[in-house]
Amino acid sequence: MATKTLLFSTATPRFTRAPQEFARLLCALVPEEYPQRLGKPAEIAHLSVFIAENDYLNAECIRLDGAVRMQPR
């Protein structure tokens, strides 16, 4: 089981030192069907608990990313 996360608001130096404009630009990448914000650490925790408690879930990679797909370089 694996999760792929992207664009989460965390207390890492990358986000705490970045200007607010940077966060706004990242939020603009999220398709309009989803909340226009960065993900919350609690959402990763919620998914992790769900995975641990679900006996029927197997061999899956779950994307928790607001449908943002980064283009390859």
N, C-alpha and C positions, 0 to 999 in steps of 0.2 A: 504494500500500500504506500502511496506517495501523494504528496500534495505539491502543487506548483502555485506559488503566490507571487503577486506583482503589484506594485503601487500601493504599498501599505504605509500608513503613518506610524512610524516607530520612533523611539527615543535614541536612534543612532545618530552619530555626528553628521552623517550625510543629510538627514532631514532637519535636525535641530539648527544647523548653521545655514541652511539654504534659505534664500529669501522667500517670502510668501508668494511672490510671482511664480517661482519655480513650482510650488505645490499647485497653484492655479492652472499652470500649463499642463501638468501631469493629469489633473482632473479633467481637462478638456479632451484627453484621449479616450475617456470612458464613453461608450455609446450612450445615446440619450435614453435608452430603455432601462438603464441602470442608474443608481444614485450618482450624481456628479460630485464625487468626493473620493478621497483616498480610503482604502480599507482600514478597518480597525483591528488592532491585535486581538480583541475579544472575539472577532469573527473567525480568526485562525483557531483560537482555543475551542470555540463552539464546534467547528468542523472536526477537530482532533478528538473531542469527546464523542461525537457522533460515530466516527470511524472505530474508536475503541469499543463502543457499546454495541455496534451492529455486527452480529455473528454471521449475517448473510452476505455481507459486502466482501468482495475478494478481488485481488489482482487488478487494481484500478489506479489510475493517476487522476486525481481530482484537481481541476483548475479553480482556483479561488482568486479571480483577477478582474471581475467586472467586464468580462469579454474583451479586454484589451489584448491585442496581438501586436507585439513588437516586430517590425520588419527586420529581416536579416541585414547585416552590414554588407 
